[in-house]
Each structure stands twice: as C-alpha cells, then as structure tokens.
Amino acid sequence: MPYLLLSIAIVAEVIATSALKRSDGFTRLVPVMLSAVGYATAFYCLSLALRTIPTGIAYAIWSGVGIVLITAWAWWADDQRLDAPALAGMALIVAGVAVMNLFSRAAA
C-alpha cells in the first residue's frame, strides 16, 4: 500500500507540473486549479507513504521516476527533445534509484 500511495503521489506531481506549464504564469484558471489539486494530492499521498517508506528511499523514487515521467510527457506533448548526455543522465538517475532499492539496507 505505501508504494501505491507513492505512485499516486508521483503521477499527481507529474500532472500538476504539466498543468503548471500550461497555466501561462498563473493566468489560466483551469491549469492553475489542476496544479493546486495535483500538488495537494501529491504531497498528501507522499506524507502517507512516508509512514512506512524511509524518507531517502521515497524521495529517490519520487524524484527519479518523476524526472523520467515529466520528461517523457514533455517529449510527447510539447515536442521537447533530449540529447544523448541528457538521456544518459536520466539513465544514471534511474540506475541509482534501482541500486538503492535493490541493494541498500536502507530500503528495508
């Protein structure tokens, strides 16, 4: 259950960040409201997940998966492109999260 809550938090944060871009500097009401609800949902679910998941592990997963998802969304929805060093950096972030979860005793 805590990892489901963390997953919901990550998706909510990605939705909120995507809407924030579309808010045009807080001038468009619907994206602003979507951002506010998304961030509130994200932090609420994260706070519940932190009851059992260690903070460092949860934040590593949150940031690593969030970076990949928001970048994938920006590529798909906004036609943003990444070069090889950016993709390599993202791969290193994902590898770091995997190492923490698979091999670190902190994840237990």
Backbone as a chain_set.jsonl record, in Angstrom:
{"seq": "MPYLLLSIAIVAEVIATSALKRSDGFTRLVPVMLSAVGYATAFYCLSLALRTIPTGIAYAIWSGVGIVLITAWAWWADDQRLDAPALAGMALIVAGVAVMNLFSRAAA", "coords": {"N": [[0.802, -1.212, 0.0], [1.949, 1.343, 0.757], [3.679, 1.857, -1.406], [1.928, 2.066, -3.494], [0.61, 4.418, -2.758], [2.805, 6.141, -2.981], [3.216, 5.957, -5.724], [0.842, 7.121, -6.681], [1.274, 9.681, -5.701], [3.482, 10.451, -7.236], [2.463, 10.424, -9.881], [0.445, 12.34, -9.598], [2.007, 14.583, -9.073], [3.407, 14.841, -11.481], [1.294, 15.394, -13.233], [0.449, 17.812, -12.108], [2.73, 19.426, -12.494], [2.873, 19.447, -15.274], [0.478, 20.781, -15.842], [1.079, 23.203, -14.664], [2.92, 24.308, -16.42], [1.209, 24.868, -18.504], [-0.315, 26.838, -17.397], [0.436, 29.367, -17.982], [1.95, 31.294, -16.5], [0.31, 31.493, -14.218], [-2.055, 32.595, -15.244], [-4.144, 31.316, -16.407], [-7.025, 29.796, -15.436], [-8.004, 27.051, -15.223], [-5.703, 25.306, -15.645], [-4.192, 26.263, -13.447], [-5.787, 25.555, -11.247], [-5.783, 22.781, -11.579], [-3.081, 22.28, -11.155], [-2.848, 23.057, -8.432], [-4.573, 21.213, -7.139], [-3.339, 18.854, -7.947], [-0.724, 19.063, -6.809], [-1.434, 19.206, -4.087], [-2.646, 16.699, -3.738], [-0.448, 15.096, -4.378], [1.442, 15.701, -2.318], [-0.025, 14.977, -0.062], [-0.436, 12.187, -0.451], [2.241, 11.419, -0.553], [2.994, 12.044, 2.069], [1.562, 10.111, 3.484], [2.722, 7.785, 2.489], [5.255, 8.056, 3.522], [5.015, 7.193, 6.094], [5.794, 4.572, 6.266], [7.763, 4.052, 4.32], [11.202, 4.679, 4.116], [12.438, 8.035, 4.255], [14.571, 8.93, 2.536], [14.647, 6.902, 0.607], [12.031, 7.025, -0.43], [12.056, 9.62, -1.481], [14.066, 9.423, -3.379], [12.921, 7.634, -5.196], [10.623, 9.098, -5.861], [11.742, 11.442, -7.065], [13.37, 10.355, -9.106], [11.633, 8.711, -10.73], [9.742, 10.646, -11.257], [11.211, 12.543, -12.758], [11.744, 11.07, -15.099], [9.114, 10.531, -16.007], [7.979, 13.139, -16.336], [9.683, 14.146, -18.236], [9.231, 12.372, -20.345], [6.559, 12.997, -20.845], [6.824, 15.701, -21.627], [8.298, 15.344, -23.937], [6.44, 13.949, -25.502], [4.047, 15.56, -25.454], [4.866, 18.231, -25.754], [6.8, 18.28, -27.646], [9.486, 18.376, -26.91], [12.929, 17.781, -27.075], [15.646, 15.593, -26.223], [19.168, 15.419, -25.828], [21.934, 13.088, -26.227], [23.645, 13.199, -23.846], [21.768, 14.136, -21.935], [19.882, 12.073, -21.903], [21.563, 10.012, -21.031], [22.165, 10.947, -18.473], [19.623, 10.803, -17.278], [19.304, 8.037, -17.37], [21.276, 7.291, -15.57], [20.206, 8.335, -13.212], [17.9, 6.738, -12.922], [19.184, 4.258, -12.678], [20.519, 4.687, -10.266], [18.355, 4.902, -8.456], [17.349, 2.32, -8.724], [19.538, 0.807, -7.726], [19.57, 1.703, -5.058], [17.12, 0.653, -4.167], [17.31, -2.079, -4.679], [19.702, -3.018, -3.535], [20.443, -1.643, -1.225], [20.439, -1.548, 2.326], [19.0, 0.352, 3.541], [16.575, 0.562, 2.335], [15.025, -1.351, 3.405]], "CA": [[0.0, 0.0, 0.0], [2.724, 2.589, 0.727], [4.234, 2.108, -2.737], [0.809, 2.546, -4.306], [0.461, 5.83, -2.409], [3.929, 6.857, -3.587], [2.943, 6.012, -7.163], [-0.192, 8.138, -6.882], [1.928, 10.966, -5.455], [4.341, 10.759, -8.381], [1.615, 10.744, -11.026], [-0.202, 13.626, -9.307], [3.018, 15.644, -9.222], [3.677, 14.997, -12.916], [0.132, 16.087, -13.785], [0.489, 19.193, -11.616], [3.825, 20.137, -13.161], [2.462, 19.647, -16.667], [-0.545, 21.833, -15.844], [1.735, 24.455, -14.313], [3.475, 24.857, -17.666], [0.099, 25.368, -19.307], [-1.017, 27.915, -16.688], [0.908, 30.627, -18.565], [2.273, 32.236, -15.429], [-0.861, 31.612, -13.353], [-3.074, 33.441, -15.871], [-5.223, 30.46, -16.918], [-7.612, 29.248, -14.221], [-8.112, 25.591, -15.172], [-4.408, 24.708, -15.323], [-3.79, 26.648, -12.089], [-6.538, 24.707, -10.317], [-5.273, 21.418, -11.732], [-1.789, 22.263, -10.467], [-3.07, 23.113, -6.986], [-5.129, 19.923, -6.708], [-2.31, 17.843, -8.181], [0.325, 19.164, -5.788], [-2.017, 18.834, -2.788], [-2.778, 15.243, -3.756], [0.895, 14.515, -4.362], [2.061, 15.811, -1.002], [-0.801, 14.186, 0.882], [-0.097, 10.771, -0.648], [3.633, 11.24, -0.134], [3.053, 12.038, 3.538], [1.08, 8.808, 3.942], [3.726, 6.782, 2.127], [6.417, 8.231, 4.408], [4.788, 6.497, 7.362], [6.491, 3.277, 6.256], [8.928, 4.061, 3.435], [12.205, 5.651, 4.58], [12.379, 9.296, 3.519], [15.554, 8.961, 1.454], [14.223, 5.971, -0.441], [10.825, 7.572, -1.059], [12.398, 10.802, -2.273], [14.827, 8.964, -4.547], [11.945, 7.088, -6.149], [9.798, 10.243, -6.28], [12.455, 12.315, -7.999], [13.826, 9.604, -10.273], [10.505, 8.363, -11.597], [9.136, 11.91, -11.693], [12.023, 13.113, -13.837], [11.529, 10.287, -16.316], [7.744, 10.719, -16.492], [7.744, 14.504, -16.818], [10.451, 14.287, -19.465], [8.502, 11.632, -21.374], [5.381, 13.805, -21.178], [7.271, 16.886, -22.372], [8.679, 14.862, -25.267], [5.24, 13.581, -26.239], [3.049, 16.622, -25.551], [5.43, 19.537, -26.092], [7.826, 18.076, -28.673], [10.818, 18.682, -26.397], [13.896, 16.738, -27.422], [16.817, 15.472, -25.363], [20.358, 14.896, -26.496], [22.496, 11.88, -25.614], [24.042, 13.396, -22.445], [20.571, 14.237, -21.086], [19.351, 10.712, -21.772], [22.497, 9.265, -20.187], [21.952, 11.418, -17.108], [18.385, 10.197, -16.786], [19.563, 6.611, -17.149], [22.037, 7.191, -14.317], [19.262, 8.571, -12.121], [17.1, 5.511, -12.794], [20.074, 3.225, -12.146], [20.741, 4.993, -8.854], [17.145, 4.521, -7.72], [17.316, 0.856, -8.716], [20.567, 0.329, -6.796], [19.092, 1.963, -3.691], [16.012, -0.236, -3.826], [17.669, -3.493, -4.783], [20.894, -3.436, -2.81], [20.679, -0.902, 0.021], [19.683, -1.974, 3.509], [18.154, 1.487, 3.925], [15.258, 0.36, 1.737], [14.291, -2.37, 4.163]], "C": [[0.846, 1.279, 0.0], [3.313, 2.886, -0.654], [3.149, 2.512, -3.728], [0.576, 4.03, -4.032], [1.587, 6.672, -3.01], [3.725, 6.988, -5.089], [1.892, 7.061, -7.493], [0.416, 9.527, -6.706], [2.767, 11.384, -6.656], [3.504, 11.176, -9.583], [0.927, 12.091, -10.822], [0.773, 14.784, -9.488], [3.346, 15.891, -10.695], [2.52, 15.74, -13.592], [0.159, 17.559, -13.38], [1.566, 20.008, -12.31], [3.482, 20.418, -14.619], [1.422, 20.761, -16.771], [0.072, 23.188, -15.529], [2.338, 25.116, -15.548], [2.37, 25.494, -18.499], [-0.658, 26.517, -18.64], [-0.624, 29.301, -17.2], [1.123, 31.684, -17.482], [1.096, 32.522, -14.51], [-1.938, 32.531, -13.925], [-4.248, 32.631, -16.419], [-5.759, 29.611, -15.766], [-7.601, 27.718, -14.162], [-6.75, 24.939, -14.915], [-3.908, 25.053, -13.916], [-4.489, 25.759, -11.072], [-6.063, 23.261, -10.38], [-3.918, 21.281, -11.039], [-1.972, 22.218, -8.963], [-3.592, 21.777, -6.454], [-4.086, 18.815, -6.861], [-1.22, 17.874, -7.124], [-0.21, 18.795, -4.41], [-2.166, 17.32, -2.68], [-1.413, 14.578, -3.629], [1.501, 14.55, -2.966], [1.285, 15.046, 0.065], [-0.437, 12.705, 0.77], [1.348, 10.487, -0.252], [3.728, 11.18, 1.389], [2.559, 10.712, 4.11], [2.1, 7.707, 3.642], [4.93, 6.851, 3.064], [6.21, 7.637, 5.792], [5.583, 5.2, 7.427], [7.715, 3.23, 5.35], [9.932, 5.067, 3.982], [12.237, 6.877, 3.659], [13.327, 9.337, 2.329], [15.173, 8.07, 0.292], [13.013, 6.539, -1.183], [11.179, 8.756, -1.964], [13.211, 10.417, -3.515], [13.889, 8.421, -5.618], [11.108, 8.219, -6.735], [10.509, 11.067, -7.355], [12.88, 11.575, -9.255], [12.709, 9.28, -11.242], [9.834, 9.636, -12.116], [9.883, 12.551, -12.833], [11.771, 12.387, -15.148], [10.13, 10.541, -16.877], [7.504, 12.123, -17.033], [8.52, 14.754, -18.108], [9.765, 13.557, -20.616], [7.263, 12.414, -21.811], [5.768, 15.019, -22.027], [7.693, 16.505, -23.791], [7.431, 14.615, -26.11], [4.333, 14.784, -26.482], [3.605, 17.942, -26.066], [6.544, 19.471, -27.128], [9.213, 18.514, -28.21], [11.733, 17.487, -26.676], [15.067, 16.772, -26.461], [17.982, 14.947, -26.172], [20.883, 13.699, -25.706], [22.959, 12.104, -24.171], [22.847, 13.502, -21.496], [19.96, 12.864, -20.859], [20.251, 9.851, -20.888], [22.34, 9.665, -18.724], [20.688, 10.843, -16.502], [18.56, 8.717, -16.518], [20.342, 6.402, -15.857], [21.142, 7.421, -13.101], [18.426, 7.316, -11.876], [17.947, 4.38, -12.219], [20.337, 3.448, -10.664], [19.554, 4.611, -7.992], [17.051, 2.995, -7.629], [18.332, 0.283, -7.735], [20.118, 0.526, -5.357], [18.035, 0.961, -3.27], [16.398, -1.71, -3.822], [18.771, -3.921, -3.83], [21.118, -2.74, -1.458], [19.843, -1.469, 1.159], [18.759, -0.861, 3.984], [16.742, 1.321, 3.402], [14.419, -0.617, 2.522], [13.478, -1.764, 5.272]], "O": [[0.492, 2.227, -0.701], [3.433, 4.052, -1.032], [3.423, 3.222, -4.696], [0.369, 4.81, -4.961], [1.352, 7.781, -3.49], [4.033, 8.031, -5.665], [2.03, 7.802, -8.466], [0.112, 10.443, -7.47], [2.756, 12.552, -7.046], [3.808, 12.177, -10.232], [0.833, 12.891, -11.753], [0.403, 15.841, -9.999], [3.539, 17.036, -11.103], [2.747, 16.615, -14.428], [-0.079, 18.442, -14.204], [1.335, 21.161, -12.674], [3.769, 21.498, -15.135], [1.479, 21.586, -17.683], [-0.36, 24.209, -16.065], [2.275, 26.336, -15.701], [2.574, 26.534, -19.125], [-1.548, 27.107, -19.253], [-1.281, 30.292, -16.883], [0.576, 32.785, -17.529], [0.904, 33.656, -14.072], [-2.661, 33.178, -13.167], [-5.245, 33.209, -16.851], [-5.029, 28.804, -15.19], [-7.221, 27.151, -13.138], [-6.653, 24.084, -14.035], [-3.271, 24.225, -13.266], [-3.857, 25.264, -10.138], [-5.954, 22.594, -9.352], [-3.649, 20.262, -10.403], [-1.32, 21.425, -8.284], [-3.108, 21.275, -5.439], [-3.97, 17.942, -6.0], [-0.832, 16.83, -6.6], [0.487, 18.136, -3.637], [-1.848, 16.732, -1.646], [-1.241, 13.622, -2.873], [2.016, 13.54, -2.486], [1.885, 14.519, 1.003], [-0.164, 12.05, 1.776], [1.644, 9.436, 0.317], [4.461, 10.356, 1.935], [3.086, 10.24, 5.117], [2.308, 6.807, 4.455], [5.55, 5.831, 3.365], [7.15, 7.587, 6.585], [6.0, 4.774, 8.504], [8.623, 2.436, 5.594], [9.558, 6.2, 4.285], [12.082, 6.76, 2.444], [12.933, 9.736, 1.234], [15.352, 8.436, -0.87], [12.975, 6.535, -2.413], [10.662, 8.875, -3.075], [13.055, 11.023, -4.576], [14.048, 8.715, -6.803], [10.908, 8.294, -7.947], [9.948, 11.348, -8.413], [12.763, 12.111, -10.357], [12.823, 9.543, -12.439], [9.41, 9.696, -13.271], [9.271, 13.05, -13.778], [11.602, 13.02, -16.19], [9.972, 10.745, -18.08], [6.885, 12.278, -18.086], [8.059, 15.495, -18.976], [9.721, 14.065, -21.737], [6.954, 12.486, -23.001], [5.113, 15.322, -23.024], [7.467, 17.263, -24.734], [7.363, 15.013, -27.273], [3.895, 15.002, -27.612], [2.899, 18.692, -26.74], [7.161, 20.486, -27.45], [10.024, 18.97, -29.016], [11.334, 16.332, -26.525], [15.44, 17.827, -25.948], [17.812, 14.138, -27.083], [20.345, 13.345, -24.656], [22.683, 11.252, -23.326], [22.908, 13.009, -20.37], [19.566, 12.533, -19.74], [19.761, 9.053, -20.089], [22.378, 8.812, -17.837], [20.682, 10.439, -15.339], [18.021, 8.195, -15.541], [20.093, 5.44, -15.13], [21.312, 6.765, -12.073], [18.27, 6.888, -10.733], [17.478, 3.627, -11.366], [20.372, 2.491, -9.89], [19.729, 4.054, -6.908], [16.712, 2.45, -6.578], [18.009, -0.64, -6.986], [20.264, -0.373, -4.528], [18.052, 0.473, -2.14], [15.862, -2.494, -3.038], [18.781, -5.06, -3.363], [21.908, -3.215, -0.643], [18.68, -1.826, 0.971], [17.83, -1.113, 4.753], [15.804, 1.882, 3.967], [13.208, -0.696, 2.315], [12.801, -2.484, 6.006]]}, "num_chains": 1, "name": "protein.A"}
